[in-house]
C-alpha cells in the first residue's frame, strides 16, 4: 500500500510558482494572430514595408529547404536611397514596438543598395531595383514556397 505524503508547501508559494510560469498578457496578445513566431515576425516586417510603399514584396518560406540560412526571407525594392532607409527604419520600429526585438545584424545603410535586417529566423532584404534584379534571390531559392504580397491596404 502506497503511503501518501502531505504537501508542506504553503498555498501562497504555489500561487507564486504558477504566476511565474503563466505568460504575460503582452506575450499572449503578441501571438494571437499566429502560432508561429516566425510567421508573426514576417507579418510585422511586411507591414513596415507596406507602410513606406515598398515595391514587389515577396515572402520566401525556406522552412522546407534543406540547409537554408533562415526560415523566411522577406524581399522588397524601392527606387530611392531615402525610401530604402525609411523602409528599414519603419521595419525596426514596428518590430520593436510589437515584440521588443532588434535585428541581430543590420548592414547596407552606407550606400543603401541592399539593406539587410537579420532577425535570426527571418531576414528582411530591401533592394535598389536594379540590384534586386542582379542578385535574383527569388530564383536562387526557387525550391522554396514563394508568396507575392499585394501592396493594397498600405
C-alpha positions as CSV (number, residue, x, y, z in Angstrom):
1,X,0.0,0.0,0.0
2,X,1.4,3.4,-1.1
3,X,2.0,5.9,1.6
4,X,0.6,9.3,0.9
5,X,2.5,12.4,1.9
6,X,1.0,15.7,2.7
7,X,2.5,18.7,0.8
8,X,4.3,21.1,3.1
9,X,4.2,24.0,0.5
10,X,2.1,26.9,1.6
11,X,-0.7,27.9,-0.8
12,X,0.9,31.4,-1.3
13,X,4.1,29.7,-2.5
14,X,2.2,27.6,-5.0
15,X,0.4,30.6,-6.4
16,X,3.7,32.5,-6.9
17,X,5.1,29.5,-8.8
18,X,2.0,29.3,-11.1
19,X,2.2,33.1,-11.7
20,X,5.9,32.8,-12.8
21,X,5.0,30.2,-15.5
22,X,1.9,31.9,-16.8
23,X,2.6,34.0,-19.9
24,X,2.2,37.7,-19.6
25,X,-0.7,39.5,-21.3
26,X,1.7,41.2,-23.7
27,X,3.2,37.9,-24.8
28,X,-0.2,36.3,-25.2
29,X,-1.6,39.2,-27.3
30,X,1.6,39.2,-29.5
31,X,0.9,35.7,-30.7
32,X,-2.9,35.8,-31.1
33,X,-2.6,36.2,-34.9
34,X,-0.5,33.1,-35.4
35,X,1.1,30.3,-33.5
36,X,4.4,30.5,-35.3
37,X,6.6,33.4,-34.1
38,X,8.5,33.5,-37.4
39,X,5.3,34.0,-39.3
40,X,4.2,36.7,-36.9
41,X,7.6,38.5,-37.4
42,X,7.1,38.2,-41.2
43,X,3.8,39.9,-41.0
44,X,5.3,42.7,-38.9
45,X,8.1,43.2,-41.5
46,X,5.7,43.2,-44.4
47,X,3.6,45.8,-42.5
48,X,6.6,48.0,-42.3
49,X,7.4,47.6,-46.0
50,X,3.8,48.4,-47.0
51,X,3.6,51.5,-44.8
52,X,6.5,53.1,-46.7
53,X,5.1,51.8,-50.0
54,X,7.8,49.2,-50.9
55,X,7.5,47.6,-54.3
56,X,7.3,43.9,-55.2
57,X,7.1,42.5,-51.7
58,X,7.9,38.7,-51.6
59,X,7.8,36.3,-48.7
60,X,10.1,33.3,-49.3
61,X,9.4,30.4,-46.9
62,X,12.6,28.5,-46.5
63,X,11.5,26.1,-43.8
64,X,11.3,23.1,-46.1
65,X,14.6,23.9,-47.9
66,X,17.5,21.8,-46.7
67,X,20.4,23.9,-45.4
68,X,18.6,27.2,-45.6
69,X,20.2,30.0,-43.7
70,X,16.9,31.2,-42.2
71,X,13.2,30.3,-42.1
72,X,12.0,33.3,-44.1
73,X,13.3,35.9,-46.5
74,X,11.1,39.0,-47.0
75,X,12.3,40.9,-50.0
76,X,11.2,44.2,-51.5
77,X,12.7,47.0,-53.5
78,X,12.5,50.8,-53.7
79,X,13.8,53.3,-56.2
80,X,15.5,55.8,-53.9
81,X,18.0,55.6,-51.1
82,X,15.8,57.7,-48.9
83,X,12.9,55.3,-49.3
84,X,15.1,52.2,-48.7
85,X,16.4,53.8,-45.4
86,X,12.8,54.7,-44.4
87,X,11.6,51.2,-45.0
88,X,14.4,49.7,-42.9
89,X,13.7,52.2,-40.1
90,X,10.0,51.5,-40.2
91,X,10.5,47.8,-40.0
92,X,12.8,48.2,-37.0
93,X,10.2,50.5,-35.3
94,X,7.2,48.2,-35.9
95,X,9.0,45.0,-34.8
96,X,10.4,46.6,-31.7
97,X,7.0,48.1,-30.7
98,X,5.3,44.7,-31.2
99,X,7.8,42.2,-29.8
100,X,10.7,44.3,-28.4
101,X,13.2,42.7,-30.7
102,X,16.0,44.4,-32.5
103,X,17.8,42.9,-35.5
104,X,20.7,40.6,-34.7
105,X,22.6,42.1,-37.6
106,X,22.0,45.0,-39.9
107,X,24.0,46.2,-42.9
108,X,24.0,48.1,-46.1
109,X,23.0,51.5,-44.7
110,X,26.1,53.3,-46.1
111,X,25.2,53.1,-49.8
112,X,21.7,51.6,-49.3
113,X,21.7,49.5,-52.5
114,X,20.9,46.4,-50.5
115,X,19.8,46.8,-46.8
116,X,19.7,43.7,-44.8
117,X,17.9,43.3,-41.4
118,X,18.7,39.9,-39.8
119,X,16.3,38.8,-37.1
120,X,17.7,35.2,-36.9
121,X,15.0,33.1,-38.4
122,X,13.6,36.0,-40.6
123,X,15.8,38.2,-42.8
124,X,14.4,41.3,-44.5
125,X,16.1,42.4,-47.7
126,X,15.5,45.9,-49.1
127,X,16.9,46.3,-52.5
128,X,17.6,49.1,-55.0
129,X,15.5,47.9,-58.0
130,X,18.5,47.1,-60.4
131,X,20.4,45.3,-57.6
132,X,17.4,43.1,-56.9
133,X,17.3,42.0,-60.5
134,X,21.0,41.4,-60.5
135,X,21.1,39.2,-57.3
136,X,17.7,37.5,-58.1
137,X,17.2,35.9,-54.7
138,X,13.8,34.5,-55.7
139,X,15.5,32.4,-58.4
140,X,18.3,31.4,-56.1
141,X,15.8,29.9,-53.6
142,X,13.4,28.5,-56.3
143,X,12.8,25.3,-54.3
144,X,11.1,27.4,-51.5
145,X,7.5,28.5,-51.3
146,X,7.3,32.0,-52.7
147,X,4.4,34.3,-51.9
148,X,4.0,37.6,-53.7
149,X,2.3,40.1,-51.4
150,X,-0.1,42.7,-52.7
151,X,0.7,46.3,-51.6
152,X,-3.1,47.0,-51.4
153,X,-4.2,48.3,-48.0
154,X,-0.9,50.1,-47.4
